[in-house]
Amino acid sequence: VQLVESGGGLVQAGGSLRLSCAASGSTFSINAMGWYRQAPGKQRELVAGITSGGGNTNYADSVKGRFTISRDNAKNMMYLQMNSLKPEDTAVYYCNALAYGGGMKYWGQGTQVTVSS
């Protein structure tokens, strides 16, 4: 499975961005997916997760009410709509996919999101 993120960039505080993650390869093996982020000097953290069918989602407390995760399995795509962005949202955002059976985890290369104050 290969994952490629896009949609990052520079935005002012209060603005919005939409991240996309395109999956290719053995996409039939993908179960849950998620978005993680890593700011300089900090550990990578889970931002949002979504189950295989998209019926259940979860969010970090810091982004609840501002970010929305979604996926389109027919297109092998996952998205993260980010609204009301804050400078503390600045980080590299990574797409993650978990294979059925929990054995394999896949990562994208990351996309930079920078929020200016």
Protein Blocks (a to p, Z undefined) as FASTA:
>chain_A
ZZddehiacddehiacddddddehjlllpccdddddddehiacddfbdcdfkopaccddf
klgokaccdddfknopacdddehiafklgccdddddddehhlaccddebjaddddZZ
